[in-house]
Amino acid sequence: MTLIAKDDYVESLEKRVYLLERRTARLRALLRLCVVLFRLWGFSLTYQRLPQGSDKEKLLRVIDRASLFVRLSRLLACIGLSSSRYYDWKNSQECGLDDVASCPRSLPGQTTATERSEMRSMVQSEDYRHLSVGSIARLASRLGKVYACTSTWYRAIQNGNWIRSRKRIYPPKPRVGLRATKPNEYWHVDTTIVRLLDGSRVYLHAILDNFSRRILAWRLNYTFETGTTAELLKEAAKGLPENTVPSAVMDLGVENVNGAVNELVSDGTIQRILAQVDIVESNSMIEAWWRQLKHQWLYLNELESANSVRKFVAFYVEQHNSVVPHFAFQGQTPDEMHFGTGANVPVDLKEKRATARTARLAHNRALSCDFCRAKTSEPALVSLQNNTS
């Protein structure tokens, strides 16, 4: 049987084939362009994460539709997605249970909804607000409610954003401590103990200026001597301007409340202020300096004798006063703040940061690598794409 086609049908068929071939050529050109761009940009899912589940679903749908025309292995190789990762996404279990981050079947070791409810009620209960999280975890085990370690409790509190009923009522916590407005307005006087390697102890006394954080005087003794505070106050007072009477903040120790210190108060050399007695504030500023001295320097060295401790303290005091910039002073050292010689330091540092940023931008923009050179050819590729369309 012979099928005779009409001339108009053959002509329309040829026209349709021509349009399809033209469309196929255009799509192949665009696809080739996209592949080249992907290779130049280094695009690949090999070292990239898709944390959003919706993004994974979209990508899987596109891959499923494209796999009808192109082999799956070729598609995955094109986008840099391994087959194991692809099938892991395909076989991921969706869970419709409420308040469950992942399916209990896939992670059977996770706490149950009932256990999480008990944990939340105990964490947020006012009856247990005086207990730490570790104590609550063990109490829950003793009561037979939840058997979980402390880290599991902390993780549940963080994931659930549970807030404990611990609003402080009394006394109001001071936001800012004692602050001076000029040098030698407030001094902080204190004593600390430094233990040597053989177990013996030495006593370190110091006076710190509140305004500049400068160590005005210090002394290290083998034994605890009550007259050391008065001697340090006299030493620090030698550099005072005329008609300047500093207020020395100290605690109620016997080295601070004795006849020698009382004489300095009587003759007007200093004014004594007992921390947390005469004022609400504590002597925390010099206590913080003790902590820095010990943990950032002394404990990094072998404290064999009092002479070695004295050498290490002298080095740290010199560095603290004249070398190390203080964050609260915008780059000024305690010496510069105390003597008023570093007023221009913050402005100079700001200008130098701006200059360094300009130089950094110019230096980095002058460099080029394969990735940067590929980026520079992007406008030409875009124009080629517009012409082909």
C-alpha positions as CSV (number, residue, x, y, z in Angstrom):
1,M,0.0,0.0,0.0
2,T,1.4,3.3,-1.0
3,L,0.9,6.6,0.9
4,I,0.9,9.6,-1.3
5,A,1.6,12.9,0.6
6,K,0.3,16.1,-0.6
7,D,2.7,18.9,-1.4
8,D,1.4,21.3,1.3
9,Y,1.8,18.6,3.9
10,V,5.4,17.9,2.9
11,E,6.1,21.6,2.9
12,S,4.7,22.1,6.4
13,L,6.6,19.1,7.6
14,E,9.9,20.4,6.2
15,K,9.2,23.8,7.8
16,R,8.5,22.2,11.2
17,V,11.7,20.1,11.0
18,Y,13.7,23.2,10.1
19,L,12.3,25.1,13.1
20,L,13.0,22.2,15.4
21,E,16.6,21.9,14.1
22,R,17.1,25.6,14.6
23,R,15.6,25.4,18.1
24,T,17.8,22.5,18.9
25,A,20.9,24.3,17.7
26,R,20.0,27.3,19.8
27,L,19.5,25.2,22.9
28,R,22.8,23.3,22.3
29,A,24.6,26.7,22.0
30,L,23.1,28.0,25.2
31,L,23.8,24.7,27.0
32,R,27.4,24.8,25.8
33,L,27.7,28.3,27.1
34,C,26.3,27.4,30.5
35,V,28.7,24.4,30.8
36,V,31.6,26.7,30.0
37,L,30.5,29.2,32.6
38,F,30.0,26.5,35.2
39,R,33.5,25.2,34.6
40,L,35.1,28.7,34.6
41,W,33.4,29.5,37.9
42,G,34.2,26.2,39.4
43,F,30.6,25.4,40.2
44,S,30.0,22.0,41.8
45,L,27.9,20.5,44.5
46,T,30.9,18.3,45.7
47,Y,31.9,20.7,48.5
48,Q,28.6,22.7,48.8
49,R,25.8,22.1,51.2
50,L,22.1,22.6,50.6
51,P,20.7,23.0,54.2
52,Q,17.2,23.8,53.0
53,G,15.0,20.8,52.3
54,S,13.0,22.8,49.8
55,D,16.1,23.4,47.7
56,K,16.9,19.7,47.7
57,E,13.3,18.9,46.6
58,K,13.5,21.4,43.7
59,L,16.9,19.9,42.5
60,L,15.6,16.4,42.7
61,R,12.5,17.2,40.7
62,V,14.6,18.8,37.9
63,I,17.0,15.8,37.9
64,D,14.1,13.4,37.6
65,R,12.6,15.3,34.6
66,A,16.0,15.6,32.9
67,S,16.8,11.9,33.5
68,L,14.0,11.0,30.9
69,F,16.3,12.4,28.2
70,V,19.9,12.2,29.6
71,R,21.5,9.4,31.6
72,L,21.4,9.9,35.4
73,S,25.1,9.4,35.8
74,R,25.9,12.0,33.3
75,L,23.5,14.5,34.9
76,L,25.1,13.9,38.3
77,A,28.6,14.3,37.0
78,C,27.6,17.5,35.3
79,I,26.6,19.2,38.5
80,G,29.2,17.5,40.7
81,L,26.7,15.5,42.8
82,S,27.7,12.0,43.8
83,S,25.4,9.1,43.3
84,S,25.5,8.2,47.0
85,R,24.5,11.7,48.0
86,Y,21.7,11.7,45.4
87,Y,20.2,8.5,46.6
88,D,20.6,9.6,50.2
89,W,18.5,12.6,49.4
90,K,16.0,10.4,47.5
91,N,15.7,7.9,50.4
92,S,15.5,10.5,53.2
93,Q,12.6,9.8,55.5
94,E,10.1,12.4,56.1
95,C,8.5,12.5,59.5
96,G,5.0,13.9,60.2
97,L,5.2,13.8,63.9
98,D,4.9,17.0,65.9
99,D,7.9,18.4,67.7
100,V,10.4,16.0,66.2
101,A,13.4,17.3,64.3
102,S,14.2,13.9,62.7
103,C,12.4,10.6,62.3
104,P,12.5,8.5,65.4
105,R,13.1,5.4,63.3
106,S,16.2,6.9,61.7
107,L,17.5,8.1,65.1
108,P,16.1,5.8,67.7
109,G,18.5,7.0,70.4
110,Q,17.0,10.5,70.6
111,T,14.8,11.5,73.6
112,T,11.0,10.9,73.3
113,A,8.4,13.6,73.2
114,T,7.3,12.6,76.7
115,E,10.9,13.0,78.0
116,R,11.3,16.4,76.3
117,S,8.1,17.5,77.9
118,E,9.3,16.5,81.3
119,M,12.7,18.2,80.7
120,R,11.0,21.4,79.7
121,S,8.7,21.5,82.7
122,M,11.6,21.0,85.1
123,V,13.8,23.5,83.4
124,Q,11.2,26.2,83.4
125,S,9.7,25.4,86.8
126,E,10.1,27.9,89.6
127,D,10.5,24.9,92.0
128,Y,13.9,24.1,90.6
129,R,15.2,27.5,89.7
130,H,17.8,27.3,92.5
131,L,19.3,24.2,90.9
132,S,21.9,24.1,88.1
133,V,21.2,22.2,84.9
134,G,23.5,19.4,85.9
135,S,21.7,19.1,89.3
136,I,18.3,19.0,87.5
137,A,19.5,16.3,85.2
138,R,20.5,14.1,88.1
139,L,17.4,14.9,90.1
140,A,15.3,13.9,87.1
141,S,17.1,10.5,87.1
142,R,16.5,10.1,90.9
143,L,12.8,10.9,90.4
144,G,12.6,8.4,87.6
145,K,11.4,11.0,85.0
146,V,14.2,11.4,82.5
147,Y,17.5,9.4,82.3
148,A,19.7,11.6,80.1
149,C,23.2,13.1,80.5
150,T,23.8,16.8,81.2
151,S,24.9,17.5,77.7
152,T,21.6,16.2,76.4
153,W,19.8,18.6,78.7
154,Y,21.9,21.6,77.6
155,R,21.3,20.7,73.9
156,A,17.5,20.4,74.5
157,I,17.5,23.8,76.3
158,Q,19.4,25.4,73.4
159,N,17.3,23.8,70.6
160,G,14.0,24.6,72.4
161,N,15.0,28.1,73.5
162,W,13.8,27.3,77.0
163,I,14.2,30.2,79.4
164,R,14.7,29.5,83.1
165,S,12.7,31.4,85.7
166,R,15.6,33.2,87.2
167,K,14.9,36.9,87.1
168,R,17.1,38.8,89.6
169,I,15.1,40.9,92.0
170,Y,17.6,42.1,94.7
171,P,20.0,43.7,94.8
172,P,20.2,45.4,91.4
173,K,23.4,44.4,89.7
174,P,25.6,47.5,89.1
175,R,26.2,48.0,85.4
176,V,29.3,50.2,85.7
177,G,31.7,50.2,88.6
178,L,33.6,53.1,90.2
179,R,34.9,55.4,87.5
180,A,37.2,58.4,88.0
181,T,37.1,61.5,85.8
182,K,40.8,62.4,86.2
183,P,44.1,60.9,87.3
184,N,44.7,60.4,91.0
185,E,41.0,60.7,91.9
186,Y,40.6,57.1,93.0
187,W,43.4,54.6,93.9
188,H,42.8,50.9,94.3
189,V,45.0,49.2,97.0
190,D,45.1,45.5,97.4
191,T,47.3,42.4,98.3
192,T,47.5,39.0,96.6
193,I,49.3,35.8,97.3
194,V,51.5,34.1,94.7
195,R,52.5,30.4,95.3
196,L,55.9,29.2,94.3
197,L,56.8,25.8,92.9
198,D,57.9,24.5,96.3
199,G,54.5,25.4,97.8
200,S,55.7,28.5,99.7
201,R,54.0,31.8,99.3
202,V,55.0,35.4,98.7
203,Y,52.8,38.5,99.1
204,L,52.4,41.1,96.3
205,H,51.1,44.5,97.1
206,A,50.1,47.1,94.5
207,I,48.3,50.5,94.0
208,L,46.4,51.1,90.8
209,D,45.0,54.4,89.5
210,N,41.4,54.1,88.6
211,F,41.4,56.6,85.7
212,S,44.5,55.5,83.8
213,R,44.8,51.9,85.1
214,R,48.5,52.7,85.8
215,I,50.3,50.7,88.5
216,L,51.6,53.5,90.7
217,A,53.6,51.4,93.2
218,W,54.1,47.7,94.0
219,R,56.2,45.6,96.3
220,L,56.8,41.9,96.8
221,N,57.5,40.5,100.3
222,Y,58.5,37.1,101.7
223,T,56.1,37.6,104.6
224,F,52.9,39.4,105.2
225,E,53.8,42.8,106.7
226,T,51.1,45.1,107.8
227,G,53.2,48.3,107.2
228,T,53.6,47.7,103.5
229,T,50.4,49.5,102.5
230,A,51.4,52.7,104.2
231,E,54.9,52.6,102.6
232,L,53.4,52.1,99.1
233,L,50.9,55.0,99.7
234,K,53.8,57.3,100.6
235,E,55.7,56.2,97.5
236,A,52.8,56.7,95.2
237,A,52.0,60.1,96.8
238,K,55.4,61.5,95.9
239,G,54.3,62.2,92.4
240,L,51.1,63.8,93.3
241,P,50.4,67.4,92.1
242,E,49.8,70.0,94.8
243,N,46.5,70.1,96.6
244,T,45.6,66.6,95.3
245,V,44.2,64.2,97.8
246,P,43.4,60.8,96.2
247,S,40.7,58.5,97.6
248,A,42.3,55.1,98.3
249,V,39.8,52.3,97.9
250,M,40.7,49.3,100.0
251,D,39.2,46.4,102.0
252,L,39.1,45.9,105.7
253,G,42.3,43.9,106.0
254,V,44.7,44.6,108.8
255,E,47.3,45.9,106.3
256,N,44.9,48.7,105.4
257,V,43.3,49.6,108.7
258,N,46.2,50.3,111.1
259,G,48.0,53.1,112.8
260,A,50.4,53.9,109.9
261,V,47.6,54.2,107.4
262,N,45.5,56.2,109.9
263,E,48.3,58.8,110.1
264,L,48.3,59.2,106.3
265,V,44.5,59.8,106.5
266,S,44.9,62.2,109.4
267,D,47.6,64.4,107.8
268,G,45.5,64.7,104.5
269,T,47.8,62.6,102.3
270,I,44.9,60.3,101.3
271,Q,41.2,59.7,102.0
272,R,40.4,56.1,102.9
273,I,37.4,54.4,101.3
274,L,36.4,50.9,102.4
275,A,35.1,48.9,99.5
276,Q,31.5,47.6,100.0
277,V,31.4,49.4,103.3
278,D,31.7,53.1,102.6
279,I,30.6,52.6,98.9
280,V,28.5,50.0,97.2
281,E,31.3,49.2,94.6
282,S,34.0,46.6,95.3
283,N,37.7,46.7,94.7
284,S,37.2,44.7,91.5
285,M,39.5,46.8,89.2
286,I,42.7,45.8,90.9
287,E,41.4,42.3,91.4
288,A,40.9,42.0,87.7
289,W,44.5,43.2,87.2
290,W,45.7,40.5,89.6
291,R,43.9,37.9,87.5
292,Q,45.5,39.2,84.3
293,L,49.0,39.2,85.9
294,K,48.7,35.7,87.1
295,H,47.0,33.9,84.2
296,Q,48.5,35.8,81.3
297,W,52.0,36.0,82.6
298,L,53.1,34.6,86.0
299,Y,51.6,31.1,85.5
300,L,53.4,30.8,82.1
301,N,56.8,30.8,83.9
302,E,58.5,28.7,86.5
303,L,58.1,30.6,89.8
304,E,61.1,29.1,91.6
305,S,61.8,31.9,94.1
306,A,60.7,35.3,95.2
307,N,63.4,36.9,93.1
308,S,62.1,35.2,90.0
309,V,58.6,36.4,90.8
310,R,59.9,39.9,91.4
311,K,61.6,39.9,88.0
312,F,58.5,38.7,86.2
313,V,56.2,41.2,88.0
314,A,58.6,44.1,87.1
315,F,58.5,43.1,83.5
316,Y,54.7,42.9,83.4
317,V,54.2,46.2,85.2
318,E,56.6,48.0,82.7
319,Q,54.7,46.4,79.8
320,H,51.3,47.2,81.3
321,N,52.1,50.8,82.0
322,S,54.1,52.0,78.9
323,V,53.8,49.4,76.1
324,V,50.5,47.6,75.9
325,P,47.6,49.7,74.6
326,H,44.4,49.6,76.6
327,F,41.2,48.8,74.8
328,A,39.1,51.2,77.0
329,F,41.5,54.0,76.0
330,Q,41.2,53.5,72.2
331,G,44.9,52.5,71.9
332,Q,46.5,54.7,74.6
333,T,48.7,53.1,77.2
334,P,48.1,53.7,81.0
335,D,51.1,56.0,81.1
336,E,49.8,58.2,78.2
337,M,46.4,58.4,80.0
338,H,47.9,59.2,83.4
339,F,50.3,61.9,82.1
340,G,48.0,63.2,79.3
341,T,50.6,62.6,76.5
342,G,48.5,60.4,74.2
343,A,45.5,62.5,73.3
344,N,46.3,62.3,69.6
345,V,46.7,58.5,69.5
346,P,43.0,57.6,68.7
347,V,42.9,60.1,65.8
348,D,46.2,58.9,64.4
349,L,45.1,55.3,64.6
350,K,41.8,56.1,62.8
351,E,43.6,57.9,60.0
352,K,46.1,55.0,59.7
353,R,43.4,52.4,59.5
354,A,41.7,54.3,56.7
355,T,45.0,54.6,54.8
356,A,45.7,50.9,55.4
357,R,42.2,50.0,54.1
358,T,42.8,52.0,50.9
359,A,46.2,50.4,50.3
360,R,44.7,47.0,51.0
361,L,41.9,47.5,48.4
362,A,44.4,48.7,45.8
363,H,46.7,45.7,46.5
364,N,44.0,43.1,46.3
365,R,42.4,44.6,43.2
366,A,45.8,44.5,41.4
367,L,46.1,40.8,42.0
368,S,44.6,38.3,39.6
369,C,44.1,34.5,39.4
370,D,42.4,32.1,37.0
371,F,39.1,32.7,38.8
372,C,39.4,36.5,38.6
373,R,40.4,36.4,34.9
374,A,37.4,34.3,34.2
375,K,35.2,36.8,35.9
376,T,36.5,39.6,33.7
377,S,35.3,37.7,30.6
378,E,31.7,37.6,31.9
379,P,30.4,40.7,30.0
380,A,31.5,39.2,26.7
381,L,29.7,35.9,27.4
382,V,26.5,37.7,28.4
383,S,26.5,39.7,25.1
384,L,27.1,36.4,23.2
385,Q,24.1,34.9,24.9
386,N,21.9,37.9,24.0
387,N,22.9,37.6,20.4
388,T,22.1,33.9,20.2
389,S,18.7,34.5,21.7
